[in-house]
């Protein structure tokens, strides 16, 4: 998983940069795109892509200020990132974090990737690496307060499952860089170092994401909506190890795609957020894992 940049675990897991984040906590460094690479070596040629407005930089990962269709301007704003990017470390398989106090801060970017302000979390509304790899932070500011002070609007989470062939861009607030490709397809199960994610989004080869891009929004180039959250890459061609996720089909057959990056679904959040932007896992259509 291209996880956080920092931390001993990060090195071990990501090689330590597979989990696309940069872990501040050793545990957070599981292989998801970590930011262990230098900013210069991590750069790649940009294509026409969505801008950085509404993205954020964490201490070890990337993220974005997001809303679902039912969110209101006066609601506390939400930040989307990866479960492996939590400041408490990577949640064990089967663990779901809900409504845990947090004082984490996020650097808010404008369209040109300039840092325009700092946002403050009040809690981890949701976080897990079970079935998915996602976290949602609730902020002390409302959407209208953020727009009034910084002129920045949230990104919209698409309420429907994305489709293969869609042109997309990974927008990293940590690296202030973008990676453009298409959705190649979907992995029935993605296994990595003991964690399992379901229905993961597989990129075409052009998105060579690196450590520190963990938690970046995967943006539909045509609609500007967030259709996934970037989280990992198979770095070395190993099978199902940290930083080397493998795919399993319904029959249990294993496939390894060295160099291929993945994201997790986010449309599920649209069915799990209720009045006041609160996570409610008891909602009838909510399919996110519960504690």
Backbone bond lengths (Angstrom), bond angles and torsions (degrees), N, CA, C in turn:
res aa  C-N    CA-C-N  psi(-1)  N-CA   C-N-CA  omega(-1)  CA-C   N-CA-C  phi
1 X - - - 1.459 - - 1.503 108.22 -
2 X 1.295 117.78 130.84 1.450 119.24 -178.36 1.501 107.37 -74.20
3 X 1.280 115.93 83.84 1.437 119.09 -171.65 1.499 112.49 -93.27
4 X 1.319 114.04 -164.18 1.447 120.54 -176.10 1.500 111.82 -58.32
5 X 1.299 116.15 159.60 1.444 120.73 -177.80 1.485 112.43 -78.14
6 X 1.266 118.38 -36.82 1.435 119.80 -168.68 1.499 112.75 -91.07
7 X 1.311 116.60 159.91 1.430 118.90 170.60 1.499 114.62 106.22
8 X 1.315 116.40 147.76 1.446 121.81 -179.37 1.496 110.77 -64.93
9 X 1.299 115.92 -41.31 1.454 119.44 -179.61 1.499 108.31 -61.01
10 X 1.301 115.73 -36.76 1.458 119.40 -178.12 1.498 109.49 -58.01
11 X 1.285 116.18 -45.57 1.448 119.17 -177.81 1.495 109.60 -64.13
12 X 1.296 116.43 -41.64 1.441 118.94 -177.71 1.495 110.63 -68.01
13 X 1.300 115.77 -41.86 1.447 119.90 -175.34 1.493 113.66 -76.46
14 X 1.305 115.09 -49.46 1.452 118.44 -173.20 1.481 112.23 -89.22
15 X 1.184 114.01 -2.64 1.444 117.05 -179.85 1.479 108.47 76.33
16 X 1.166 115.06 13.40 1.439 126.95 -6.36 1.478 110.11 -117.99
17 X 1.239 119.21 73.59 1.444 117.75 -179.39 1.479 113.14 -144.01
18 X 1.277 119.71 15.65 1.446 118.70 -174.14 1.483 111.74 -66.83
19 X 1.322 119.28 -56.83 1.442 119.38 178.89 1.492 104.87 -62.55
20 X 1.236 116.82 119.11 1.437 120.76 -163.38 1.489 118.17 -62.64
21 X 1.266 122.94 14.64 1.449 122.89 -179.64 1.500 110.62 -105.69
22 X 1.317 118.16 176.65 1.446 121.28 177.47 1.491 108.64 -114.54
23 X 1.185 124.76 83.73 1.433 123.00 -167.51 1.506 117.53 -60.89
24 X 1.325 115.55 127.07 1.442 118.84 174.37 1.502 107.27 -79.51
25 X 1.342 116.27 -30.56 1.447 121.13 177.84 1.515 107.53 -99.08
26 X 1.320 118.93 134.76 1.449 121.40 -177.60 1.503 110.63 -50.31
27 X 1.306 117.44 -39.11 1.448 119.04 -177.09 1.488 111.77 -66.02
28 X 1.291 117.56 -25.99 1.458 119.80 -175.23 1.505 112.90 -75.30
29 X 1.281 117.97 -6.95 1.445 119.80 -171.47 1.494 116.16 -87.39
30 X 1.259 119.98 28.49 1.443 121.93 -170.36 1.480 120.20 -62.51
31 X 1.149 131.03 25.85 1.441 122.07 177.85 1.478 112.73 101.30
32 X 1.267 120.81 -16.59 1.447 119.48 177.36 1.505 105.16 -74.72
33 X 1.266 118.83 150.55 1.453 122.99 -168.36 1.505 113.86 -38.53
34 X 1.280 116.83 101.12 1.448 122.02 -179.01 1.504 110.52 -94.11
35 X 1.324 115.53 158.37 1.447 117.17 -178.63 1.500 111.59 -94.19
36 X 1.305 118.65 41.10 1.455 119.23 -178.65 1.510 111.64 -73.76
37 X 1.293 116.84 -24.98 1.463 119.18 178.39 1.516 109.28 -72.12
38 X 1.327 116.85 156.33 1.449 119.45 179.90 1.516 109.14 -74.51
39 X 1.319 114.80 158.23 1.457 118.63 -178.28 1.515 110.49 -59.29
40 X 1.296 117.16 -37.26 1.457 119.42 -177.57 1.527 111.16 -71.97
41 X 1.346 116.70 -45.84 1.453 118.58 -178.06 1.511 111.07 -69.43
42 X 1.341 117.05 -22.10 1.451 119.62 -178.92 1.506 113.11 -79.87
43 X 1.281 118.81 -9.24 1.460 120.53 -176.55 1.514 111.88 -72.61
44 X 1.319 114.89 148.51 1.451 118.74 171.05 1.522 106.81 -142.61
45 X 1.305 115.87 164.85 1.453 120.01 -175.70 1.514 110.82 -62.71
46 X 1.309 116.75 130.73 1.456 121.57 179.98 1.521 110.44 -84.67
47 X 1.313 113.95 143.64 1.456 120.62 170.96 1.512 106.35 -108.26
48 X 1.335 116.43 173.02 1.450 118.82 175.59 1.511 106.96 -57.23
49 X 1.308 117.63 128.80 1.456 119.42 -172.51 1.515 110.11 -154.97
50 X 1.327 116.30 164.87 1.455 119.97 174.16 1.530 109.86 -56.75
51 X 1.339 116.67 155.04 1.464 118.71 -179.80 1.527 110.60 -87.09
52 X 1.345 115.96 -173.33 1.459 121.54 -172.12 1.525 113.96 -94.81
53 X 1.319 118.15 -2.39 1.468 120.41 -176.36 1.522 110.66 -57.77
54 X 1.329 116.33 123.86 1.455 121.78 179.26 1.513 114.14 94.44
55 X 1.340 117.52 -9.58 1.459 119.04 174.82 1.524 109.11 -81.55
56 X 1.333 115.65 162.00 1.465 120.33 -179.86 1.518 109.51 -137.31
57 X 1.325 114.64 158.59 1.458 122.09 173.14 1.518 108.20 -110.32
58 X 1.341 116.55 129.28 1.446 122.36 173.98 1.518 108.02 -96.03
59 X 1.318 117.17 179.82 1.458 120.27 179.00 1.515 111.27 -65.72
60 X 1.348 117.41 -24.30 1.454 119.23 -174.68 1.525 113.29 -141.38
61 X 1.315 118.33 0.36 1.461 122.42 -172.62 1.531 109.84 -148.36
62 X 1.310 114.44 -172.48 1.460 122.17 175.53 1.528 109.34 -115.92
63 X 1.329 116.19 169.45 1.459 120.14 178.53 1.510 110.35 -170.41
64 X 1.322 116.21 -171.55 1.466 120.61 -179.88 1.519 110.59 -157.87
65 X 1.324 115.51 148.33 1.469 121.79 172.62 1.520 106.80 -79.89
66 X 1.328 116.94 122.74 1.458 120.45 -172.96 1.526 111.51 -130.64
67 X 1.325 113.62 161.16 1.450 121.39 173.23 1.519 108.53 -139.70
68 X 1.332 115.73 156.30 1.458 122.08 172.98 1.523 107.16 -106.04
69 X 1.342 118.09 168.73 1.472 119.14 -175.30 1.525 114.42 -54.12
70 X 1.335 118.07 -33.09 1.467 120.41 -176.69 1.528 113.59 -86.97
71 X 1.319 118.37 -3.11 1.466 120.84 178.96 1.520 110.57 -65.43
72 X 1.341 116.07 145.12 1.460 122.92 -179.76 1.533 110.48 -114.28
73 X 1.333 118.01 153.35 1.469 120.45 -179.08 1.526 113.89 -55.75
74 X 1.335 117.21 -29.97 1.461 120.93 -178.11 1.523 113.40 -88.97
75 X 1.330 117.08 1.21 1.466 120.31 178.22 1.522 110.88 -76.35
76 X 1.346 117.43 151.46 1.466 119.21 171.05 1.527 108.87 -58.79
77 X 1.315 117.04 132.92 1.460 120.62 -179.13 1.525 110.47 -70.07
78 X 1.329 115.55 156.43 1.459 122.68 -179.43 1.529 110.48 -118.63
79 X 1.319 116.45 144.72 1.462 122.58 173.74 1.522 108.18 -116.05
80 X 1.328 116.06 129.64 1.456 123.78 178.00 1.522 110.46 -99.63
81 X 1.329 116.70 134.08 1.462 121.97 173.15 1.529 107.88 -151.63
82 X 1.332 117.06 -157.20 1.466 121.45 178.35 1.521 111.92 -98.18
83 X 1.329 115.80 154.62 1.454 120.09 172.20 1.517 111.66 -64.51
84 X 1.344 117.19 -33.24 1.462 118.89 -179.14 1.523 112.63 -75.23
85 X 1.330 116.71 -4.96 1.466 120.95 178.57 1.527 113.20 -94.92
86 X 1.326 118.49 1.13 1.461 120.87 -179.82 1.527 110.87 -58.58
87 X 1.332 116.24 142.22 1.454 120.38 -179.48 1.525 112.18 -65.16
88 X 1.331 117.58 -19.76 1.456 122.12 179.29 1.522 112.07 -83.54
89 X 1.326 117.64 -3.25 1.451 121.41 -178.73 1.518 111.38 102.82
90 X 1.306 116.85 175.18 1.457 121.67 -176.42 1.526 110.11 -74.51
91 X 1.337 117.72 124.15 1.465 120.16 -179.85 1.529 110.95 -63.40
92 X 1.320 116.32 139.88 1.458 120.41 177.10 1.525 110.06 -63.40
93 X 1.341 117.46 155.41 1.457 119.56 174.66 1.531 110.80 -53.48
94 X 1.321 116.27 134.10 1.450 121.39 -178.81 1.524 114.49 89.17
95 X 1.334 117.08 -7.03 1.469 120.93 -178.49 1.519 111.00 -92.79
96 X 1.330 116.19 133.14 1.460 122.53 175.69 1.524 108.00 -126.59
97 X 1.315 117.50 123.64 1.464 123.45 179.77 1.524 108.69 -95.92
98 X 1.323 117.59 127.60 1.464 122.16 179.65 1.525 109.46 -134.98
99 X 1.336 116.08 131.85 1.468 122.23 173.78 1.532 113.23 52.16
100 X 1.324 115.58 50.34 1.455 120.81 177.19 1.526 109.20 -100.95
101 X 1.334 118.51 127.16 1.467 120.81 -178.44 1.527 111.90 -54.48
102 X 1.333 115.88 142.16 1.465 121.17 178.81 1.523 109.71 -149.20
103 X 1.321 115.63 142.56 1.467 120.56 175.15 1.525 110.33 -116.27
104 X 1.305 116.22 25.10 1.458 120.42 -176.76 1.521 111.42 -64.99
105 X 1.333 116.78 146.81 1.455 121.38 178.68 1.524 109.91 -114.33
106 X 1.344 115.44 155.50 1.457 122.56 -176.82 1.521 108.78 -135.78
107 X 1.332 116.87 133.42 1.458 121.33 175.90 1.526 108.50 -85.34
108 X 1.318 116.72 118.14 1.461 122.53 -177.50 1.524 110.30 -87.19
109 X 1.351 115.83 133.73 1.456 121.04 -178.85 1.521 111.60 -108.12
110 X 1.354 115.10 151.36 1.457 120.19 172.44 1.531 109.13 -96.09
111 X 1.316 116.63 -173.30 1.470 120.64 -175.23 1.525 112.73 -58.61
112 X 1.337 117.23 -32.76 1.453 121.46 -178.76 1.509 114.64 -90.54
113 X 1.346 117.12 12.46 1.469 123.61 179.11 1.522 112.85 71.29
114 X 1.339 116.36 22.27 1.461 120.18 174.37 1.522 109.27 -86.85
115 X 1.335 116.72 138.89 1.455 120.64 177.12 1.528 108.70 -77.76
116 X 1.334 116.13 117.73 1.459 120.26 -174.18 1.524 113.25 -107.01
117 X 1.327 117.67 -10.92 1.454 119.75 -179.75 1.509 111.32 176.94
118 X 1.330 114.57 174.90 1.461 121.45 179.80 1.517 109.58 -118.28
119 X 1.329 116.30 129.73 1.451 122.37 177.50 1.522 108.94 -104.15
120 X 1.333 116.18 150.10 1.464 121.11 -175.17 1.512 110.77 -120.86
121 X 1.320 116.13 132.44 1.463 120.85 175.55 1.519 110.33 -82.90
122 X 1.317 115.41 152.14 1.464 121.13 170.28 1.522 110.28 -108.34
123 X 1.349 116.01 -26.70 1.461 118.67 179.22 1.526 111.14 -163.36
124 X 1.319 114.47 159.94 1.460 121.40 166.18 1.519 104.95 -85.57
125 X 1.319 117.00 106.38 1.456 119.73 -179.00 1.521 110.63 -70.79
126 X 1.357 115.37 -35.67 1.464 119.76 -179.02 1.525 109.27 -159.11
127 X 1.321 115.85 141.72 1.456 119.42 176.05 1.517 111.15 -162.69
128 X 1.315 117.36 134.94 1.462 121.63 178.32 1.518 110.52 -163.72
129 X 1.325 115.43 160.49 1.462 122.33 169.40 1.529 109.72 -122.32
130 X 1.306 116.09 19.67 1.456 122.73 178.86 1.517 109.88 -102.37
131 X 1.321 117.98 121.98 1.463 125.05 -177.08 1.524 112.56 71.57
132 X 1.311 116.90 -24.38 1.463 122.93 177.79 1.521 107.20 -148.86
133 X 1.311 117.32 -173.16 1.467 122.12 175.86 1.522 105.86 -144.81
134 X 1.322 115.22 83.63 1.468 119.18 -171.57 1.523 110.84 -146.92
135 X 1.317 114.37 151.58 1.462 121.02 172.67 1.523 109.08 -139.47
136 X 1.324 114.39 148.35 1.457 122.16 175.02 1.525 107.83 -127.68
137 X 1.327 116.22 121.85 1.461 121.89 174.78 1.523 109.80 -101.34
138 X 1.330 116.51 139.69 1.460 120.59 171.25 1.525 108.33 -95.60
139 X 1.336 116.91 134.86 1.460 122.06 -175.90 1.521 112.61 -99.24
140 X 1.315 115.51 164.74 1.466 121.17 176.63 1.524 111.61 -79.48
141 X 1.333 117.41 -13.66 1.469 122.88 -179.26 1.523 110.92 -104.65
142 X 1.318 115.83 148.72 1.455 120.68 173.68 1.524 109.48 -86.79
143 X 1.326 115.94 167.71 1.466 119.45 177.25 1.528 110.73 -60.49
144 X 1.337 116.77 -42.78 1.464 118.42 -176.70 1.527 111.19 -69.22
145 X 1.320 117.65 -31.31 1.463 120.08 176.18 1.532 110.84 -67.96
146 X 1.319 117.10 -40.50 1.469 120.44 178.38 1.530 110.61 -65.24
147 X 1.321 116.40 -42.59 1.464 119.34 179.54 1.525 111.26 -66.74
148 X 1.323 116.33 -39.56 1.465 120.29 -179.51 1.527 111.85 -65.76
149 X 1.326 116.71 -41.06 1.463 120.30 -176.26 1.520 113.38 -82.17
150 X 1.352 116.60 -36.84 1.462 119.72 -172.42 1.529 114.31 -118.57
151 X 1.319 116.46 -8.67 1.463 119.56 -178.36 1.519 113.68 71.52
152 X 1.333 117.30 22.04 1.460 122.31 -175.55 1.533 110.46 -111.99
153 X 1.318 115.67 128.91 1.464 120.99 176.49 1.531 109.51 -99.21
154 X 1.340 117.33 155.79 1.467 119.78 178.38 1.521 111.90 -73.41
155 X 1.323 115.66 162.44 1.449 121.55 172.08 1.524 108.24 -87.31
156 X 1.312 117.06 144.34 1.463 121.54 -179.61 1.519 110.76 -89.30
157 X 1.330 116.64 128.91 1.459 120.93 172.13 1.517 108.63 -78.38
158 X 1.316 116.79 126.42 1.465 120.74 177.93 1.523 108.90 -67.01
159 X 1.332 118.70 131.06 1.457 120.73 -176.46 1.517 114.17 -84.25
160 X 1.328 117.62 3.66 1.459 120.63 -178.46 1.526 111.18 -125.70
161 X 1.316 115.47 156.06 1.465 122.48 178.30 1.530 109.64 -60.55
162 X 1.335 118.08 134.40 1.477 119.74 178.10 1.522 111.09 -71.27
163 X 1.336 116.11 169.10 1.456 121.13 -179.01 1.523 110.61 -119.31
164 X 1.328 114.81 149.96 1.466 120.11 177.65 1.526 109.39 -63.23
165 X 1.322 115.73 145.81 1.458 121.26 -179.84 1.511 114.08 91.98
166 X 1.330 117.98 -9.90 1.461 121.45 179.47 1.527 110.83 -67.24
167 X 1.317 117.64 131.89 1.462 121.68 175.20 1.520 109.41 -76.22
168 X 1.327 115.82 127.95 1.460 121.07 -173.50 1.524 110.78 -136.28
169 X 1.336 114.49 163.45 1.462 120.52 177.49 1.519 109.78 -137.31
170 X 1.317 116.02 131.17 1.458 122.50 171.11 1.528 106.57 -85.53
171 X 1.332 117.10 121.45 1.466 120.97 -176.79 1.531 108.53 -112.27
172 X 1.315 116.77 105.98 1.463 121.68 -174.29 1.521 112.24 -94.99
173 X 1.325 115.84 113.95 1.459 120.45 175.54 1.515 112.03 -71.74
174 X 1.321 117.64 -28.96 1.466 120.36 -179.91 1.528 110.41 -66.85
175 X 1.333 116.29 -49.78 1.462 120.02 -177.22 1.527 112.95 -90.50
176 X 1.346 115.77 -10.57 1.469 119.61 -175.01 1.532 109.14 55.76
177 X 1.304 115.12 46.84 1.456 121.94 -176.39 1.526 108.80 -141.14
178 X 1.331 116.13 160.57 1.458 121.31 179.63 1.522 110.42 -127.77
179 X 1.337 114.97 155.50 1.468 122.78 -179.68 1.524 106.81 -136.33
180 X 1.321 116.78 117.06 1.459 120.79 -174.05 1.522 111.81 -110.48
181 X 1.326 115.81 137.12 1.465 121.77 -179.65 1.525 108.00 -162.42
182 X 1.322 117.27 -151.58 1.459 121.89 176.10 1.518 108.66 -136.57
183 X 1.316 116.17 163.46 1.461 120.45 173.70 1.527 107.51 -78.18
184 X 1.323 115.33 116.58 1.462 120.56 -178.27 1.524 111.41 -79.36
185 X 1.320 116.09 -33.23 1.457 121.14 -177.77 1.511 109.78 165.76
186 X 1.342 116.11 -160.13 1.456 120.96 -174.32 1.529 110.16 -136.26
187 X 1.328 115.88 137.59 1.455 121.74 179.50 1.523 109.09 -93.58
188 X 1.318 116.49 125.35 1.469 120.73 179.36 1.521 110.14 -55.13
189 X 1.330 116.60 -50.30 1.456 122.37 172.24 1.523 108.42 -137.71
190 X 1.318 115.25 141.35 1.460 121.70 175.72 1.523 106.42 -119.60
191 X 1.331 116.57 120.91 1.459 120.16 -177.49 1.518 109.82 -115.42
192 X 1.356 113.95 136.38 1.466 118.87 -177.15 1.515 109.59 -154.34
193 X 1.312 116.51 113.17 1.457 121.27 173.13 1.511 115.03 55.67
194 X 1.321 118.34 32.55 1.459 120.98 178.84 1.514 114.50 100.35
195 X 1.338 117.48 -12.30 1.466 121.60 177.15 1.524 109.80 -98.74
196 X 1.327 115.53 148.39 1.458 121.10 177.15 1.513 109.87 -128.20
197 X 1.323 116.60 128.41 1.465 122.37 173.48 1.524 109.24 -116.35
198 X 1.315 115.88 150.52 1.464 120.76 -175.53 1.529 111.03 -114.09
199 X 1.328 115.53 144.84 1.464 121.96 174.56 1.528 111.58 56.28
200 X 1.317 116.22 41.34 1.468 120.88 -178.68 1.525 110.90 -69.89
201 X 1.313 115.52 148.29 1.467 122.61 178.68 1.528 108.95 -86.92
202 X 1.337 116.29 123.44 1.464 121.13 179.08 1.527 109.61 -99.40
203 X 1.354 116.70 132.81 1.454 121.73 178.69 1.524 112.02 -86.17
204 X 1.323 115.94 155.67 1.449 120.06 164.23 1.533 107.59 -73.57
205 X 1.346 118.84 164.02 1.466 122.02 -169.23 1.526 116.18 -59.54
206 X 1.329 118.26 -19.47 1.470 119.05 -174.59 1.528 113.47 -64.26
207 X 1.328 118.51 -26.59 1.471 120.96 -178.96 1.523 109.84 -86.52
208 X 1.321 116.07 84.81 1.461 122.26 177.64 1.527 108.91 -92.07
209 X 1.335 115.12 72.52 1.463 120.86 -176.29 1.523 111.23 -69.80
210 X 1.328 115.68 154.99 1.465 121.65 -176.36 1.521 109.66 -126.17
211 X 1.328 116.01 174.25 1.449 121.25 177.16 1.513 110.96 -58.88
212 X 1.339 115.14 138.86 1.459 119.63 -176.74 1.508 112.06 100.34
213 X 1.338 116.75 -18.72 1.467 119.73 175.01 1.522 111.16 -85.39
214 X 1.335 117.46 -5.20 1.460 120.25 176.10 1.515 109.89 -53.41
215 X 1.331 116.01 135.55 1.459 121.09 178.25 1.507 114.57 87.95
216 X 1.341 116.93 -5.96 1.471 119.90 179.08 1.519 110.55 -63.44
217 X 1.341 117.59 142.90 1.454 119.04 173.95 1.520 110.37 -69.54
218 X 1.323 115.93 140.11 1.460 122.10 171.84 1.522 105.72 -97.12
219 X 1.312 116.35 110.55 1.458 121.75 -169.91 1.533 110.99 -104.14
220 X 1.316 116.11 131.73 1.462 122.52 173.71 1.522 107.68 -69.56
221 X 1.330 117.67 118.75 1.455 120.86 -175.73 1.525 112.75 -60.86
222 X 1.328 117.62 -31.56 1.462 121.17 -175.86 1.520 112.79 -80.74
223 X 1.346 116.84 -38.07 1.470 120.03 -174.35 1.518 113.89 -102.68
224 X 1.334 117.05 -21.57 1.456 120.51 -175.45 1.518 113.25 78.69
225 X 1.330 117.24 3.23 1.458 120.62 -179.78 1.526 111.13 -85.75
226 X 1.324 115.32 153.28 1.457 121.60 176.94 1.523 108.70 -82.93
227 X 1.345 116.50 119.77 1.463 120.64 -177.79 1.527 112.27 -112.01
228 X 1.332 117.40 -0.78 1.457 120.57 178.73 1.514 110.46 -171.21
229 X 1.335 115.55 170.69 1.462 121.19 174.66 1.525 107.54 -126.10
230 X 1.335 115.68 118.04 1.461 123.43 -175.48 1.524 110.94 -60.43
231 X 1.368 117.10 136.24 1.465 115.03 -179.03 1.517 118.75 -144.59
232 X 1.324 121.91 -23.06 1.464 116.82 -175.90 1.527 112.63 -162.16
233 X 1.336 114.85 168.89 1.462 123.16 179.47 1.525 109.32 -149.40
234 X 1.323 116.90 144.66 1.463 119.50 171.41 1.521 107.48 -83.99
235 X 1.320 116.45 108.93 1.462 121.17 -172.05 1.520 114.56 -83.74
236 X 1.336 116.47 -42.58 1.470 119.11 -168.98 1.518 114.85 -118.76
237 X 1.329 117.78 3.22 1.452 119.81 179.87 1.520 113.95 83.66
238 X 1.355 117.07 5.76 1.455 119.70 177.17 1.533 109.81 -73.44
239 X 1.323 115.02 166.96 1.461 120.48 -173.23 1.528 112.11 -106.71
240 X 1.328 115.97 107.06 1.470 123.00 170.83 1.528 114.41 70.41
241 X 1.333 118.34 15.68 1.463 120.90 178.54 1.526 110.04 -93.56
242 X 1.331 116.14 170.32 1.445 120.30 179.51 1.523 109.90 -59.48
243 X 1.310 116.00 130.75 1.470 123.03 -177.34 1.525 112.71 75.62
244 X 1.305 115.24 4.67 1.465 120.84 178.91 1.531 110.07 -138.99
245 X 1.323 117.27 67.16 1.462 119.29 -178.60 1.522 111.26 -64.77
246 X 1.327 115.15 149.38 1.452 121.21 174.49 1.523 108.47 -121.11
247 X 1.317 116.14 157.73 1.461 121.21 176.98 1.524 109.81 -100.67
248 X 1.342 115.58 140.62 1.458 121.36 173.37 1.516 108.67 -123.30
249 X 1.340 116.20 132.80 1.457 119.15 177.69 1.521 109.87 -90.35
250 X 1.322 116.93 -177.31 1.458 121.08 -175.05 1.521 112.34 -64.95
251 X 1.315 117.33 -22.19 1.464 120.92 178.53 1.525 112.34 -90.20
252 X 1.346 116.69 -1.61 1.452 120.67 -179.85 1.512 114.64 89.14
253 X 1.317 117.63 5.57 1.461 120.69 177.63 1.529 110.53 -71.45
254 X 1.320 116.24 137.62 1.464 121.89 -175.19 1.518 110.46 -104.43
255 X 1.333 116.05 135.32 1.462 122.75 176.59 1.519 109.22 -129.92
256 X 1.321 116.51 138.21 1.459 121.89 178.44 1.524 109.08 -117.47
257 X 1.331 116.36 130.79 1.463 121.65 178.03 1.529 108.12 -120.58
258 X 1.312 117.13 89.86 1.459 119.88 -178.88 1.533 110.55 -61.31
259 X 1.343 115.37 135.10 1.452 120.69 178.82 1.513 114.70 84.10
260 X 1.327 117.27 -3.21 1.464 120.47 -177.87 1.529 110.98 -88.59
261 X 1.344 115.75 137.48 1.448 122.25 178.81 1.519 111.49 -101.66
262 X 1.339 114.88 159.51 1.457 121.41 -176.82 1.528 111.32 -138.53
263 X 1.326 114.43 156.32 1.464 122.37 173.42 1.519 108.09 -133.18
264 X 1.333 115.75 165.70 1.460 121.28 178.41 1.528 110.72 -109.79
265 X 1.333 114.82 153.45 1.455 121.10 -178.92 1.531 111.55 -66.68
266 X 1.332 116.11 144.77 1.465 120.74 177.06 1.527 113.15 -122.87
267 X 1.337 118.01 -12.27 1.463 119.85 -178.74 1.524 111.32 -59.68
268 X 1.335 117.11 -23.79 1.459 121.92 179.90 1.524 111.81 -58.91
269 X 1.327 117.17 -31.02 1.467 119.74 -178.33 1.525 111.82 -64.54
270 X 1.320 116.89 -28.57 1.464 119.59 -179.13 1.524 111.81 -62.22
271 X 1.332 117.48 -25.25 1.464 121.86 -179.89 1.518 113.00 -97.29
272 X 1.327 116.92 2.35 1.465 120.54 -175.34 1.523 113.05 -123.19
273 X 1.332 117.03 8.47 1.467 121.50 179.63 1.512 108.76 -118.07
274 X 1.316 115.97 130.46 1.458 121.45 -175.45 1.525 110.72 -117.27
275 X 1.324 116.94 -164.08 1.465 122.95 -177.28 1.528 111.56 -51.15
276 X 1.331 115.48 135.71 1.454 120.88 179.94 1.512 113.86 79.10
277 X 1.355 116.79 13.62 1.462 122.03 179.90 1.523 112.81 65.09
278 X 1.330 116.37 29.94 1.457 120.86 -178.55 1.528 110.90 -92.79
279 X 1.327 115.32 136.85 1.460 120.69 173.71 1.527 108.61 -69.80
280 X 1.336 116.53 128.19 1.461 121.53 176.94 1.523 107.78 -134.17
281 X 1.332 115.69 97.35 1.460 120.99 -176.04 1.527 112.96 -73.39
282 X 1.341 117.03 -6.30 1.463 120.49 179.26 1.526 112.65 -90.44
283 X 1.331 117.62 -3.26 1.463 119.92 179.39 1.532 109.88 -60.33
284 X 1.339 117.32 142.92 1.467 120.90 -172.76 1.521 115.01 -55.55
285 X 1.334 117.87 -36.82 1.468 120.52 -176.50 1.535 112.94 -93.48
286 X 1.315 116.83 -3.05 1.471 119.89 -175.60 1.532 110.54 -71.18
287 X 1.334 115.59 125.40 1.467 120.74 -178.78 1.528 113.07 -116.38
288 X 1.338 117.20 10.72 1.454 119.63 175.72 1.528 110.57 -71.56
289 X 1.343 118.00 148.66 1.469 120.16 177.20 1.525 111.50 -61.41
290 X 1.327 115.82 143.44 1.465 122.27 177.80 1.531 109.94 -106.75
291 X 1.317 116.29 159.77 1.490 119.39 177.71 1.525 110.82 -59.25
